[in-house]
Amino acid sequence: MIEIIPAIDVIDGKCVRLTQGDFAQKTIYSNDPLQVAKRFEAIGLRRLHMVDLDGARTGRPANLEVLERVTAGTTLKVDFGGGIKTDHDLESVFSAGAAVANIGSVAVREPETFARWLSEDGDRILLGADCKDEKISVNGWQTETDLSVFDFLREMHKRGAKKAFVTDIGRDGALAGPSTGLYSNILSEIPDLELIASGGVSSIADIEQLDEIGCSGVIVGKAIYENRITDEEWFRYAR
């Protein structure tokens, strides 16, 4: 069964959501990410995807204190990303309590560094692939590239990445449904990749569809905060 992974995006210590990665289209949902995380824990969810949007924009983790509070205050397994560029950044994230570091820009810009982190930390490293029109974007979605998401995932898979989350930027925060076609094609080309879908989920039906095509997980953000899915529906997928 697919794993539901709730998302907390952080700007200035607050829980926010962007629409299609646009910092100008920001909605603040809570001033206290820990309380939001505790709600997820209370309904039976076991994992949390946390994105440091300040860090992604500036190139250095900026909300480690929020990470520390959430990992100290809950039992959630937190995967954390945003601005992780150096060995020091990576160690800081793990020291702050993250169980997993999600890495995108470094994998694109410095694939040898990413491969080394994979070899050293194994399951503690999660590949992130953010794309728009099937082309990879980096630096908190601010920089578009000509790199195909398929070519990127194939290369990283050869280098040892067994799991990845793929975000369709055009769908993210839009509540328009996930890119099931994109994910189906990825799984057809790399069938043994553990693929986590991200972006566009608006209902439990979307999650069921992603489960059917073989995604191992799904990251859900705005649908939670807009109450598009009931606690009872979440509980069905809680682990």
C-alpha positions, 0 to 999 in steps of 0.5 A, spaced: 500 500 500 502 507 498 505 511 504 502 518 505 507 523 507 504 529 509 508 535 507 510 541 511 514 547 508 517 552 512 518 560 511 521 564 517 519 558 521 512 558 519 508 552 516 506 555 509 504 552 502 506 555 495 502 555 488 507 552 483 513 554 487 511 561 486 514 565 493 509 570 491 503 566 492 504 564 499 499 562 504 501 561 511 497 555 514 500 555 521 505 559 525 507 553 529 509 547 525 510 543 531 503 543 532 501 541 525 506 535 525 503 533 532 496 533 528 499 528 523 502 524 528 495 523 532 491 521 526 496 515 525 501 518 520 508 516 521 513 520 516 513 527 514 516 531 508 519 538 511 522 543 506 526 549 508 524 554 503 528 559 505 534 554 505 532 552 498 532 559 496 538 562 499 543 555 498 543 553 506 539 550 511 535 556 515 530 553 519 534 547 523 531 550 529 524 548 526 526 541 524 529 540 531 523 542 535 519 537 530 523 531 531 524 532 539 516 533 539 514 527 535 516 520 533 515 522 526 520 520 521 522 526 518 525 527 511 528 534 510 531 538 504 532 545 502 539 548 501 543 542 503 549 543 499 555 541 503 558 535 507 557 540 513 550 542 511 548 534 511 551 533 518 547 539 520 541 536 518 542 529 521 544 532 527 538 536 528 534 530 528 532 528 520 532 521 519 533 522 511 536 528 507 532 529 501 537 532 495 535 535 489 540 541 486 547 537 488 545 531 485 544 535 478 550 540 479 555 535 483 553 528 481 559 525 484 558 528 491 551 526 491 554 519 489 558 519 495 553 521 500 549 515 497 555 510 498 556 513 505 549 514 508 545 509 504 538 509 506 538 516 509 539 520 502 533 521 498 533 523 491 529 529 489 527 531 482 523 537 481 521 538 474 516 542 469 514 540 463 519 534 464 525 538 465 529 539 471 529 545 476 533 546 481 535 552 487 528 551 490 525 551 483 528 558 481 532 555 476 530 551 470 534 546 466 534 543 459 535 536 463 530 531 462 527 528 468 527 521 465 535 522 463 536 524 470 533 519 474 536 514 470 543 516 471 542 517 478 539 510 479 545 507 475 549 511 481 545 507 486 539 511 488 534 506 489 528 511 491 526 518 489 520 523 489 518 527 483 515 533 484 511 536 478 512 544 479 506 545 475 501 541 479 504 543 486 499 547 490 494 547 485 489 541 487 489 539 480 490 532 480 497 529 480 501 527 474 499 520 473 502 519 466 509 522 468 509 517 474 507 511 470 512 513 464 517 513 469 516 507 473 515 503 466 522 506 464 525 504 471 521 499 474 525 498 480 525 505 482 521 506 489 517 512 486 514 518 491 509 522 487 509 529 489 504 535 487 497 536 485 493 531 490 486 534 491 483 527 494 483 520 496 481 518 489 488 521 487 492 517 492 488 511 490 490 512 483 497 513 484 497 507 489 494 503 483 500 505 478 505 503 483 508 509 486 511 507 493 509 513 496 505 520 495 507 527 498 501 531 500 500 538 502 495 543 500 489 538 500 491 537 508 491 544 509 484 545 505 481 539 508 480 536 502 481 529 505 478 527 512 482 524 518 478 517 517 481 517 509 488 518 512 487 513 517 486 508 512 493 509 509 496 510 516 502 506 517 
